[in-house]
């Protein structure tokens, strides 16, 4: 590898380029507090790589989108892991970009001459949120369908042009094949290139104006050290830790997939991803004329303030102690957001969650008249075995085999064989497996 690198370096004259990239001076020296920008960039690359693998199998049509996601989860080697990394990577990227902007705000690194870099960062935040919204519809399950419907309805509350914007987003009056195709194109073709362009601009500006360093000017002027090797090592450790965390989350908690989207089921209660949850909670407290204030005025004011922030006031001091108003407003905003988020998470956790397959299996159990032979929690006859805790006693394979051929699995059984379609067989099995002491 060293010989190959030396060969390429001799022919492409890589020495000056590497010197320019790696020897950037960091005022005040390397620090763990500077990792969030590199981690955000790493997570974007991770999302691009895993998204590319998912696109090999994904079909962006309402007839096939859900089945293609299910096939990725169940039929593609490591498909569930890749989708899990992509799912949890989106959340990690939201956290990373939020922490990065918070660190820049705390250190006053948005002040002159770094205003353009802050403005590009705000645009990157908007695009990242748009990434999350457009990707949410792609599984075409109940959660994706109805949460997107709610999101587009919020867009429809924009004064004067809301109706037209919502119609453009849906490509009609309801979510349809063109909606899914448009969201897929935005998510995989348009937004990535926009983000790449803005990241390039962000890095270009950083190299032109230099790293801000610590807020103490004396420390920043006293010494500096190059980006390589210490900061490179710190960034690499942080990126490795984040990747292990995301991969661990993907293994322990696979990406969710609810039932197939059903436009006729208006009773489904969608819950957006956690990074939109505080806003979802805010909408619960706004009615009538206040609804437009929450859905349009407040977001407009928030992003308008972010864009205007570098140009507000004449105080060029960066130390937090010398910026009490800015720090106080930032702290109040965080308290507001996390209070709403905590309330929303608490209310969401209190909602009883039932697998739709279990509910369908319960209905099928009643339709087939199984209670004429079996008892569940004191309800039903006692001709056959009590099924109250059958989920603790049998596994999925045994139950399916038993439904197909009861006499083979339980010699002497008087239970008839059930020649059910595969989906109904899966639903009935899911209901049986839900019957546990826990």
FILOVEX-143651 format. One line per 5 residues: for each residue x negated, y, z negated of N, C-alpha, C. Coordinates in steps of 0.2 Angstrom, whole numbers. Each point is the difference from the previous one (the first is absolute). Example, Ala and Ser with C-alpha at 12.3 -4.5 7.8 and 13.67 -1.06 7.14 Angstrom:
-66 -28 -39 4 6 0 -4 6 0; 2 5 4 -4 6 -1 4 5 -3;
REM end
This chain:
-4 -6 0 4 6 0 -4 6 0; -6 0 -4 -4 6 0 -3 1 7; -2 -6 3 -3 1 7 5 3 5; 6 -3 -1 5 3 5 2 7 -1; 0 2 -7 1 7 -1 -6 5 2;
-6 -3 -1 -6 4 3 0 1 7; 2 -6 4 1 0 7 5 5 2; 6 0 -3 5 5 2 -2 7 -2; -3 1 -6 -3 7 -2 -5 3 5; -4 -5 2 -5 3 5 3 2 7;
5 -3 2 3 1 6 5 6 0; 4 0 -5 5 5 -1 -2 6 -4; -6 0 -3 -2 5 -4 5 2 -6; 1 -6 -4 5 1 -5 -3 3 -7; -7 1 0 -3 3 -6 3 7 -2;
0 4 5 3 7 -2 7 0 -2; 4 -5 4 7 0 -2 1 -3 -7; -3 -5 -2 0 -3 -7 -2 5 -5; -5 4 2 -3 5 -5 6 5 -1; 3 2 5 5 5 0 6 -3 -4;
2 -6 1 6 -3 -4 -2 -2 -7; -6 -2 -2 -1 -3 -6 -4 5 -5; -3 5 3 -4 4 -4 4 7 -2; 6 -1 1 4 6 -2 -1 2 -8; -2 6 -1 -1 1 -8 7 1 -3;
0 -3 -6 6 1 -5 -2 4 -6; 2 6 0 -1 5 -6 1 -4 -6; -4 0 -5 1 -3 -7 -1 -7 0; -1 -3 6 -2 -7 0 7 -5 1; -2 -6 1 6 -5 1 4 -1 -6;
7 -2 1 4 0 -5 6 -5 2; 3 -4 -5 5 -4 1 7 4 2; 0 6 -2 6 4 1 1 2 8; -6 -1 4 0 1 7 2 -6 4; 2 -5 -3 2 -6 4 6 0 4;
5 4 -2 7 -1 2 1 2 8; -4 4 2 0 1 8 -3 -6 4; -5 -3 -3 -3 -6 4 5 -5 -1; 3 -1 -6 5 -6 -1 6 1 5; 2 6 0 6 2 5 -2 -2 7;
-6 2 2 -2 -2 7 0 -8 1; -3 -3 -5 -1 -7 0 7 -4 1; 5 3 -4 7 -3 0 3 1 6; -1 6 4 3 1 6 -3 -5 5; -6 -1 0 -3 -5 4 2 -7 -1;
1 -2 -7 3 -6 -1 7 -1 2; 4 6 0 7 -1 2 0 0 8; -5 3 3 0 -1 8 -2 -7 2; -4 -3 -4 -2 -7 2 5 -5 -2; 3 0 -6 5 -4 -1 7 1 4;
1 6 1 6 2 5 -1 -3 7; -6 0 2 -2 -3 7 2 -7 0; -3 -4 -5 2 -7 -1 7 -1 0; 4 4 -4 7 -1 0 4 1 6; -3 5 4 3 2 7 -1 -6 5;
-5 -5 -1 0 -5 4 6 -5 0; 3 0 -5 6 -4 -1 7 3 -1; 0 7 -1 6 3 -1 4 2 6; 6 -1 0 4 2 6 5 6 -2; -1 6 3 4 5 -3 7 1 3;
4 -5 -1 7 0 3 4 -3 -6; 7 3 -1 4 -2 -5 1 -8 0; 0 -3 6 1 -7 0 -6 -5 -2; -6 3 0 -5 -4 -2 -5 3 -5; 1 6 -2 -5 3 -5 0 -4 -6;
6 -1 -3 0 -3 -7 -3 -7 1; 2 -4 5 -3 -7 1 -7 0 1; -3 5 4 -7 1 1 -4 1 -7; 3 4 -4 -3 2 -7 0 -7 -4; 6 -3 0 1 -7 -4 -5 -5 3;
-1 0 7 -5 -4 2 -7 1 -2; -2 7 0 -6 2 -3 -1 -2 -7; 5 0 -4 0 -2 -7 -1 -7 -1; 3 -4 4 1 -7 -1 -4 -5 5; -1 3 6 -3 -4 5 -7 1 3;
-2 7 -2 -7 2 3 -5 -1 -6; -6 -4 2 -5 0 -5 -2 6 -3; 0 1 -7 -2 6 -3 5 6 1; 6 -2 4 4 6 2 3 3 -6; 2 -3 -5 3 3 -6 -5 4 -4;
-6 -2 0 -6 4 -3 -1 6 4; 0 0 6 -1 6 4 5 5 0; 6 -3 0 6 5 -1 0 3 -7; -2 -4 -5 0 2 -7 -5 6 -1; -6 -1 3 -5 5 0 2 6 3;
4 -1 6 2 6 4 6 4 -5; 4 -4 -3 5 3 -4 -3 4 -6; -4 -4 -4 -3 3 -6 -5 6 2; -3 -1 6 -5 5 2 3 6 1; 6 0 2 4 7 1 1 3 -6;
2 -3 -6 0 3 -6 -6 2 -3; -6 -4 1 -6 2 -2 -3 7 4; 2 0 6 -2 6 4 4 6 -3; 6 0 -1 4 5 -3 -3 2 -7; -2 -4 -4 -4 1 -6 -6 4 1;
-4 -3 5 -7 3 1 0 7 3; 5 1 4 0 7 3 3 5 -5; 5 -3 -4 2 5 -6 -5 2 -4; -5 -5 -2 -5 1 -5 -5 4 3; -1 -1 7 -5 5 3 2 7 0;
6 1 2 3 7 0 0 3 -7; 1 -4 -5 0 2 -7 -7 2 -2; -5 -4 2 -7 2 -2 -2 6 3; 2 1 7 -2 6 3 4 6 -3; 6 -1 -2 4 6 -4 -3 1 -6;
-2 -5 -4 -3 1 -7 -7 4 1; -4 -2 5 -6 3 1 0 6 3; 6 3 3 0 6 4 -4 0 6; 0 -7 3 -4 0 6 4 2 6; 6 2 -1 4 3 6 -2 7 1;
-4 3 -4 -1 8 0 -5 1 6; -1 6 2 -4 2 6 -7 -3 -2; -4 -2 5 2 -1 7 3 -6 2; 4 -3 -4 2 -7 2 8 0 1; 3 5 2 7 1 1 2 -5 6;
-4 0 6 2 -4 5 0 -8 -2; -5 -2 -4 0 -7 -2 6 -2 -4; 3 5 -5 6 -1 -4 6 -1 5; 0 5 5 6 0 4 0 -7 4; -5 -2 2 0 -7 4 2 -5 -5;
-2 0 -6 2 -5 -5 7 0 -1; 3 6 0 8 0 -1 3 -3 6; -2 1 6 2 -3 5 0 -8 0; -6 -2 -3 -1 -7 0 4 -3 -6; 2 4 -5 5 -3 -5 7 -1 3;
2 5 5 6 0 3 0 -6 5; -5 -2 3 0 -5 5 0 -7 -4; -3 0 -6 -1 -6 -4 7 -2 -2; 4 5 -2 7 -1 -2 4 -2 5; -1 3 6 4 -2 6 -2 -8 2;
-6 -1 -1 -2 -7 1 4 -5 -4; 1 2 -6 4 -5 -5 7 0 2; 3 6 2 7 0 2 1 -4 7; -4 1 5 1 -4 6 -1 -7 -1; -5 -2 -4 -2 -7 -1 6 -4 -4;
4 4 -3 4 -4 -5 6 -3 4; 2 2 6 5 -3 4 -2 -6 3; -6 -1 2 -2 -5 4 2 -7 -2; 0 -2 -6 2 -7 -2 7 -2 2; 4 6 1 7 -1 2 4 -5 -5;
-1 1 -6 4 -4 -5 4 6 -4; 4 -3 -5 5 5 -3 -3 6 -3; -5 -1 -3 -3 6 -4 -3 5 6; -3 -3 5 -3 5 5 6 3 3; 5 -3 2 5 3 4 4 5 -4;
2 -1 -6 4 5 -4 -4 5 -3; -6 -1 -2 -5 5 -2 -1 5 5; -1 -2 6 -2 4 6 7 4 2; 5 -3 -1 7 3 1 0 6 -5; -1 -1 -6 0 5 -5 -5 6 2;
-6 -2 2 -5 5 2 2 4 5; 3 -3 5 2 4 6 6 4 -2; 5 -2 -4 5 4 -3 -2 6 -3; -6 0 -4 -3 5 -3 -3 5 5; -3 -2 6 -2 4 5 6 4 3;
6 -3 0 6 3 3 3 6 -4; -3 1 -7 3 5 -4 -4 7 2; -5 -1 4 -4 7 2 5 4 3; 1 7 -2 5 4 2 -1 1 8; 5 1 3 1 1 7 -2 -5 5;
-6 -3 -1 -3 -5 5 0 -7 -3; 2 -1 -6 0 -6 -3 3 -6 4; 6 2 2 4 -5 4 -4 -3 6; -3 5 4 -4 -1 6 -6 -4 -2; -3 2 -5 -6 -4 -2 1 -7 -2;
6 -1 -4 2 -7 -2 2 -4 6; 3 3 5 2 -4 6 -7 -2 4; -4 5 0 -7 -2 4 -3 -5 -4; 0 0 -6 -4 -5 -4 3 -7 1; 7 0 0 4 -7 1 0 -2 7;
-1 5 5 1 -1 7 7 -2 1; 5 4 -3 7 -2 0 3 2 -7; 6 -3 -1 4 1 -6 -2 -5 -5; -3 -6 2 -1 -5 -5 -7 -3 1; -3 -3 -4 -7 -3 1 1 -6 5;
-4 0 5 1 -5 5 -7 -2 3; 0 -4 6 -6 -2 2 -5 6 2; 2 5 3 -4 6 2 -3 3 -7; 4 0 -5 -3 3 -6 -6 -4 -2; 1 -7 -1 -6 -4 -2 -6 1 5;
2 0 7 -6 1 4 -3 6 -1; 3 6 -1 -3 6 -1 -4 1 -6; 3 -3 -6 -4 0 -6 -6 -5 1; 0 -5 4 -6 -4 1 -5 4 4; 2 3 5 -4 4 4 -4 6 -4;
4 3 -4 -3 5 -5 -5 -3 -4; 2 -6 -3 -4 -3 -6 -6 -2 3; 0 -3 6 -6 -4 3 -4 4 5; 3 5 3 -3 3 6 -2 7 -1; 5 4 -3 -1 7 0 -3 2 -6;
3 -2 -6 -3 2 -7 -7 -1 -1; -2 -7 2 -7 -1 -1 -5 4 4; 2 2 6 -5 5 4 0 7 -3; 6 2 -3 0 6 -3 -4 1 -6; 0 -6 -4 -4 0 -6 -7 -1 1;
-2 -4 5 -7 0 2 -3 7 2; 4 4 4 -2 6 2 -1 5 -6; 5 0 -5 0 4 -6 -6 -2 -4; -1 -7 -1 -6 -2 -4 -6 3 3; -1 -1 7 -6 3 3 -1 7 -1;
6 4 0 -1 7 -1 -1 1 -8; 2 -4 -4 -1 1 -7 -8 -1 -2; -2 -5 3 -7 -2 -1 -5 5 3; 2 3 6 -4 5 4 0 6 -4; 6 2 -3 0 6 -4 -5 -1 -7;
1 -6 -3 -4 -1 -6 -8 1 2; -2 -3 6 -7 1 1 -2 7 2; 5 4 2 -2 7 2 0 4 -6; 4 -1 -5 0 4 -6 -3 -3 -6; -1 -6 0 -4 -4 -5 5 -2 -6;
-2 -5 -4 4 -2 -5 0 5 -6; 6 1 -3 1 5 -5 -4 -1 -6; -1 -6 -2 -4 -2 -6 4 2 -7; -3 0 -5 3 1 -7 3 8 0; 4 1 -5 3 7 0 -5 5 -4;
-5 -3 -3 -5 4 -4 -5 2 6; 0 6 1 -5 3 5 -7 -2 -2; -2 1 -6 -7 -1 -2 -2 -7 1; 4 -5 -1 -1 -7 1 -1 -1 7; 4 3 4 0 -1 7 -6 2 3;
-3 6 -2 -6 3 2 -6 -3 -2; 1 -3 -6 -6 -3 -3 -4 -5 3; 5 -5 3 -3 -5 4 5 -4 4; -2 -3 5 4 -4 4 -3 -6 2; 3 -5 3 -3 -6 2 4 -3 7;
-3 -3 4 3 -2 6 5 -5 -1; 5 -1 5 5 -4 0 -2 -8 0; -6 -1 3 -2 -7 -1 -7 0 -4; -1 -4 -5 4 -7 -1 5 0 -5; 0 5 -5 4 -1 -6 7 1 1;
2 5 4 7 1 1 3 -5 5; -4 -3 5 2 -5 4 2 -6 -4; -5 -2 -5 1 -6 -4 7 1 -5; 0 6 -3 6 1 -4 7 -1 4; 0 3 7 6 0 4 1 -8 2;
-5 -3 1 0 -7 2 3 -4 -6; -2 1 -6 3 -4 -5 7 2 -1; 2 6 0 7 2 0 4 -3 5; -2 0 6 4 -3 6 0 -8 -1; -5 -3 -3 1 -7 -1 5 -1 -5;
0 4 -6 4 -1 -5 8 1 2; 1 5 4 6 1 3 3 -6 4; -5 -2 5 2 -6 4 2 -6 -4; -4 -2 -5 1 -5 -5 7 1 -3; 2 6 -2 6 1 -4 6 -1 5;
-1 3 6 5 -1 5 1 -7 2; -5 -4 1 0 -7 2 3 -4 -6; -2 2 -6 3 -4 -6 8 1 0; 2 7 1 7 1 0 4 -4 6; -3 0 5 3 -4 6 0 -8 -2;
-5 -2 -3 1 -7 -2 5 -2 -6; 0 5 -5 4 -1 -6 7 2 2; 1 5 4 7 3 1 1 1 8; 2 -5 4 0 0 7 5 6 2; -1 3 6 4 5 2 7 -2 1;
5 4 -3 7 -2 0 3 -1 7; 5 -4 0 4 0 6 7 -3 -2; 5 5 0 7 -2 -2 3 -3 6; 7 0 0 4 -3 5 0 4 6; 1 -4 6 0 4 6 5 6 0;
-2 5 4 4 6 0 7 -1 2; 5 2 -4 7 -1 1 4 7 0; 1 4 6 3 6 0 7 0 -3; 3 -5 0 7 -1 -3 0 0 -8; -6 -1 -3 0 -1 -7 -2 7 -3;
5 4 -1 -1 7 -3 0 -1 -8; 0 -6 -3 0 0 -7 -8 -1 -2; -4 -1 5 -7 -1 -2 -3 7 -3; -4 -1 -5 -3 6 -4 -7 0 2; -2 4 5 -7 1 1 -4 3 -5;
-6 -2 -1 -5 4 -5 -6 1 5; -2 6 0 -6 2 4 -6 -2 -3; -6 0 4 -6 -1 -3 -2 5 -6; -4 -2 -5 -1 4 -6 -2 7 2; -4 1 5 -3 7 2 6 5 2;
6 -3 2 5 4 1 6 0 -5; -2 -4 -5 5 -1 -5 2 6 -5; -5 4 -1 1 6 -4 5 5 4; -1 1 6 5 4 4 7 -3 1; 0 -7 0 6 -3 0 4 1 -6;
-4 0 -6 3 2 -7 3 7 0; -4 4 3 2 7 0 7 1 3; 1 -3 6 6 0 4 6 -2 -5; -1 -4 -5 6 -2 -4 2 6 -4; -4 5 -1 2 5 -4 3 6 4;
0 0 6 2 5 4 7 -2 4; 5 5 0 6 -1 3 2 6 4; 4 -1 5 3 6 3 -6 4 3; 1 7 -1 -5 4 3 -7 -1 -2; -1 -3 -7 -7 -1 -2 -3 -6 4;
4 -4 3 -3 -5 4 -5 2 5; 2 5 4 -4 3 5 -6 3 -3; 0 3 -6 -5 3 -3 -6 -5 -2; 3 -6 -2 -5 -6 -2 -3 -3 6; 4 -1 6 -2 -4 5 -4 4 5;
1 7 0 -3 4 5 -4 6 -3; 3 4 -4 -4 6 -3 -6 -2 -4; 1 -5 -5 -5 -1 -4 -6 -3 4; 1 -5 4 -6 -3 4 -3 6 4; 4 4 3 -3 6 4 -4 4 -4;
2 2 -6 -4 4 -5 -6 -4 -2; 0 -6 -2 -5 -4 -2 -6 0 5; 2 -2 6 -6 0 5 -2 7 2; 5 5 0 -2 6 2 -5 3 -5; 1 -2 -7 -5 2 -5 -6 -3 1;
0 -6 2 -7 -4 1 -4 3 6; 4 2 5 -4 4 5 -2 7 -2; 4 3 -4 -2 7 -2 -5 0 -5; -1 -5 -4 -4 -1 -6 -7 4 1; -4 -2 5 -7 3 0 0 8 1;
6 3 2 0 7 2 4 4 -6; 2 -4 -5 3 4 -6 -5 2 -5; 1 7 -1 -5 3 -5 -7 1 2; -3 4 -4 -7 2 2 -5 -3 -4; 2 -4 -5 -5 -4 -5 -3 -5 4;
-7 0 0 -4 -5 4 -3 -4 -5; 2 0 -7 -3 -4 -5 3 -7 1; -4 -5 -1 2 -7 1 1 -4 -6; -3 2 -6 1 -3 -6 7 0 -3; 3 -6 -2 7 0 -2 1 5 -5;
-4 1 -5 1 5 -6 1 7 3; -3 2 6 1 6 2 6 1 5; 4 -6 1 5 0 5 6 -2 -4; 2 3 -6 6 -3 -4 6 -1 3; 2 5 5 7 0 3 0 -6 5;
-5 0 4 0 -6 5 0 -7 -3; -4 -1 -6 0 -6 -3 6 -1 -4; 3 5 -3 6 -1 -3 6 -2 5; 0 3 5 5 -1 5 -1 -8 3; -6 -1 1 -1 -7 2 2 -5 -5;
-2 1 -6 2 -5 -6 8 0 0; 3 5 0 8 0 0 3 -4 6; -3 1 6 2 -4 5 -1 -8 -1; -6 -2 -3 -1 -7 -1 5 -2 -5; 1 4 -5 5 -2 -6 7 -1 4;
2 4 4 6 0 3 1 -7 4; -5 -1 5 0 -6 4 0 -6 -4; -5 -1 -5 0 -6 -3 6 -1 -5; 3 5 -2 6 -1 -4 6 -3 4; 0 3 6 5 -3 5 -1 -7 2;
-7 -1 1 -2 -7 2 1 -5 -5; -1 2 -6 1 -4 -6 7 -2 -1; 4 5 1 7 -1 -1 3 -4 5; -2 1 6 2 -4 6 -2 -8 -1; -6 -1 -2 -3 -7 -1 4 -3 -5;
2 4 -5 3 -3 -6 7 -2 2; 4 4 4 6 -2 3 0 -5 5; -5 0 4 -1 -5 5 -1 -7 -3; -4 0 -5 -1 -7 -4 6 -2 -3; 5 4 -2 6 -2 -3 5 -3 4;
-1 1 7 5 -3 5 -1 -7 0; 5 -4 -1 -1 -7 1 -1 -2 7; -6 -4 1 -2 -2 7 2 -7 1; 4 -1 6 2 -7 1 -2 -1 8; -4 -6 1 -1 -2 6 6 -1 5;
1 3 5 6 -1 4 1 -7 2; -6 -4 1 1 -7 2 3 -4 -6; -1 2 -6 3 -3 -6 7 2 0; 2 6 1 7 2 0 4 -4 6; -3 -1 6 3 -4 5 1 -7 -2;
-6 -3 -3 1 -7 -3 5 -1 -5; 1 5 -4 5 0 -5 7 -1 3; 1 5 5 7 0 4 1 -7 4; -6 -3 3 0 -6 3 2 -6 -5; -3 0 -6 2 -5 -5 7 0 -1;
3 6 -1 7 1 -1 4 -3 6; -2 2 6 4 -2 6 0 -7 1; -6 -4 -1 0 -7 0 3 -4 -5; 3 4 -5 3 -4 -6 -4 -4 -4; -6 2 -1 -5 -4 -4 2 0 -7;
4 5 -2 2 0 -7 5 -6 -2; 2 -3 5 5 -6 -1 -4 -6 -3; -7 0 1 -4 -5 -3 -5 2 -5; -2 6 1 -6 3 -4 2 5 -5; -3 1 -6 1 5 -5 -6 5 0;
2 6 0 -6 5 -1 2 5 -5; -3 0 -6 1 4 -6 7 -1 -2; 2 -6 0 7 -1 -3 6 0 5; -2 2 6 6 1 5 -1 -6 5; 5 -4 1 0 -5 5 1 -7 -3;
1 -5 4 1 -7 -2 -7 -3 -2; 1 -6 -3 -6 -4 -3 -1 -6 4; 3 -1 6 -1 -6 4 -8 -1 2; -3 5 2 -7 0 2 -4 3 -6; -7 0 1 -4 3 -5 1 8 -1;
-1 2 -6 0 7 -2 -5 4 4; 2 5 3 -5 4 4 -2 7 -3; 1 0 -6 -1 7 -4 -8 2 1; -4 -5 -1 -7 2 0 -4 -5 5; 3 -1 6 -3 -4 5 -6 3 3;
0 6 0 -6 4 2 -7 -2 -3; 1 -2 -7 -6 -2 -4 -1 -7 1; 4 -4 3 -1 -7 1 -2 -3 7; 2 4 5 -1 -2 7 -4 6 4; -4 -2 5 -3 5 4 4 1 7;
-2 4 4 3 2 6 1 -6 5; -6 -4 1 0 -5 4 5 -6 -2; 0 -1 -6 4 -6 -3 8 2 1; 1 7 -1 7 2 1 3 -1 7; -5 3 5 2 0 7 1 -8 2;
-5 -4 -2 1 -7 2 6 -3 -3; 2 2 -6 6 -3 -3 6 2 3; 1 7 2 6 2 4 1 -4 6; -6 -2 3 0 -3 7 2 -7 -1; -3 -3 -5 2 -8 -1 0 -1 -8;
5 1 -3 1 -1 -7 -2 -7 -2; 3 -5 3 -1 -7 -2 -8 -2 0; -4 3 5 -7 -2 0 -4 3 -6; 2 6 -2 -3 4 -5 2 -3 -7; 7 -1 0 3 -3 -7 4 -6 2;
-3 -6 0 4 -6 2 6 -1 -5; 5 -2 3 7 0 -3 4 6 0; -3 5 2 4 7 0 6 -1 5; 6 3 -3 6 1 4 0 6 4; -5 4 0 0 7 3 -1 -1 8;
5 3 4 -1 -1 7 -6 5 2; -3 -2 6 -5 4 3 3 6 3; -4 6 0 2 6 2 -4 2 6; 4 0 6 -4 1 6 1 8 2; -4 4 -4 1 7 0 -5 3 5;
2 6 3 -6 3 4 -5 2 -5; -6 1 3 -6 1 -4 0 6 -4; 3 6 2 1 6 -4 4 -2 -7; 6 -3 1 4 -2 -5 -3 -4 -5; -4 -5 3 -4 -5 -5 -5 4 -4;
-3 5 3 -5 4 -4 4 4 -5; 5 3 2 4 4 -5 2 -4 -6; 3 -6 1 3 -5 -5 -6 -2 -5; -6 -1 3 -6 -2 -3 -2 6 -5; 0 6 3 -2 6 -4 4 0 -6;
7 -1 1 4 1 -6 -1 -6 -5; -2 -6 2 -1 -5 -5 -7 1 -4; -5 3 4 -6 2 -3 1 6 -5; 5 4 1 1 5 -5 3 -2 -7; 2 -6 0 4 -2 -6 -6 -3 -5;
-2 4 -4 -6 -1 -5 2 2 -7; -3 -2 -4 1 2 -7 -2 7 -1; -6 2 3 -2 7 0 5 5 2;
REM end
